[in-house]
Amino acid sequence: MSIGRAFLEALESLSGNKLRSGLTVLGIVIGVAAVIAMLAVGRGAEASITGSISGIGTNLLFVFRGNQDDSVRNPKPLTMSDAEALGDQFSAPSIEAVAPALQGDATVAFGGEQTAPQLFGVTPDYFQVRNVTLAEGELITEEHMLGRASVVLLGPEVAETLFGHPDGVTGETVRIEGQPFRVIGVLESKGGGAFGSEDNQVLVPFTTAQARLIRRSSSDRVDIIFVQAVSGDVVTQATEEISSILRTRHRTEVGADDFTVFSQQDLLTTFQSITGILTVFLGGIAGISLLVGGIGIMNIMLVSVTERTREIGLRKALGARRRDILIQFLTESSLLSLIGGVIGILFGWLISFGVGQIAAASGTAFTPVVGMDAVALATLFSAAVGLFFGIYPANRAASLEPVEALRYE
Amino acid sequence: MATNSTSNVIEARDLRKVYKMGEVEVEALRGVSFDIRRGEVIAIMGPSGSGKSTLMNTLGCLDRPTSGEYSLDGESVASLNDDQLAGIRNRKVGFVFQSFNLLSRQTAITNVELPLRYSGNLEGRRERAIEALKAVGLGDRMTHRPYELSGGQQQRVAMARAIVNNPAIIMADEPTGNLDSKVGKEIMTLLLNLNKEFGTTLIIVTHDPTVAEQTQRVIRLRDGLLDGAS
């Protein structure tokens, strides 16, 4: 018997009870659509996070004091001279630029409004290293550094909070910790980043912060050093160079670094593994609904076998072998799940599209990605579900004794 | 194998069938032996519980005897497995049931084609089905579905289905039982005509003495044994 013929017959038999077949198919449709949509949302989340991390700055490395498991007691603080050593072209050829920074909280006020953004004391190199651009105004320069000028760059969110609008605020004077600072510019909006919102921060000259805002025990001290590698390919070498320079300078024992070098690559890897787990988790939950749909198929096929006992008996009397009956019922169950799978893929794609539209309407750039692999997976999985849950009922049908089956009322 | 296997289409030797109903064993056939010649028209009669149905199921290869020898059209059947039995049923036996047993959603012609589908020989099956339907006088009802046909017409479709594979025997189980007497008579005439025309051996299980009268020989069963054979 040809496959096409078997399918045609199964289709005919299923269409004999449209409501029942439809409801059974619906179970699979929901399962497959959920799997497709969830995987797409997971993918989209990954893509959007990857994108925003890339926005932090190209080839960026972060150097912090202390290590990740706190195993070293009394870690030496990072200093301005550490930063200068890292900038040495000969001992660190893979490093393009170095930007030490002080980091702290500060209260910024204008008129009656006030807010508490992150405050960074930065050098002019910061803008290149962090890939920061301005929406308006000018950058912090060497002159500002030398003069410990009371100037500030506002993040767009800060400007919005203080002035009610994120632009046209250059030249205004705000108060930071009660001291007057002239606004020389506003940063370009970057959206959420790895360390909270990049938009909710203010930047002042390093020297100004050191002298007047963020007081540290040692005057030479810095909180974080941003390092730009020459290119993405040498990020690993750059990490090595930083480590070796700092080990020498801090005279640490082998395996007991009192600093941490964190690359953007590490960040990406971390976030990718998080979104990967998220995707598997969502897909798994959706998979459960597909499983429930499969049980629905099994249920309906069992009912169908019981109802058609006489027909099975007749077919056997006319010469149908075990295999013929098995194929007949397996074809029906696979067809149910296959139809459900196809409709489910369409539905899942529609849902993903809808989620994307909603995200776009609410201002978050987030595009769910329906991958071909997800589609293939869903198709395979739904066909497998149909086969798996069809085997038991089909086997039951095939094992019926013709005499008994013919006598069945 | 018996020496006269060419003229005997059925040879049954000491057929026994035991059913286990829980703890109790019921002997439905207790040693039945007979031959049926090719082209013969036979009636099997007997009160209910006499083993009539069991005998018919055994002769139709729907079931195996517990012991004894049975050969159908020269093939020994007793030791075959389920799929081999299915093959024998398909090639050598045509069934006509009391309740017609047609596939209700399929057309007459598809119903008639059904045995051919399982025979593996699909060539020209439509033509053969049309031929069979014409032989039972339903040439003009080929695309009708069972619910669009009268009882007599449905039984004719079943008969066309029984002869489509050119079987050695036709097993008819109360073929007129669900029909009124006039239509029943037509069906009987048609069955006898098929026997005359194609030489197919005809075995009819019946309660009805007027049906039995039209056959050449009656096999009577009582309590699982032949009762004054032929």
Boltz contact constraints between the chains, C-beta under 6 A:
constraints:
  - contact:
      token1: [A, 1]
      token2: [B, 117]
      max_distance: 6.0
  - contact:
      token1: [A, 16]
      token2: [B, 105]
      max_distance: 6.0
  - contact:
      token1: [A, 314]
      token2: [B, 101]
      max_distance: 6.0
  - contact:
      token1: [A, 317]
      token2: [B, 95]
      max_distance: 6.0
  - contact:
      token1: [A, 318]
      token2: [B, 114]
      max_distance: 6.0
  - contact:
      token1: [A, 318]
      token2: [B, 115]
      max_distance: 6.0
  - contact:
      token1: [A, 319]
      token2: [B, 86]
      max_distance: 6.0
  - contact:
      token1: [A, 319]
      token2: [B, 89]
      max_distance: 6.0
  - contact:
      token1: [A, 319]
      token2: [B, 90]
      max_distance: 6.0
  - contact:
      token1: [A, 319]
      token2: [B, 115]
      max_distance: 6.0
  - contact:
      token1: [A, 319]
      token2: [B, 118]
      max_distance: 6.0
  - contact:
      token1: [A, 320]
      token2: [B, 118]
      max_distance: 6.0
  - contact:
      token1: [A, 321]
      token2: [B, 83]
      max_distance: 6.0
  - contact:
      token1: [A, 321]
      token2: [B, 86]
      max_distance: 6.0
  - contact:
      token1: [A, 324]
      token2: [B, 118]
      max_distance: 6.0
  - contact:
      token1: [A, 402]
      token2: [B, 62]
      max_distance: 6.0
  - contact:
      token1: [A, 403]
      token2: [B, 57]
      max_distance: 6.0
  - contact:
      token1: [A, 403]
      token2: [B, 62]
      max_distance: 6.0
  - contact:
      token1: [A, 403]
      token2: [B, 63]
      max_distance: 6.0
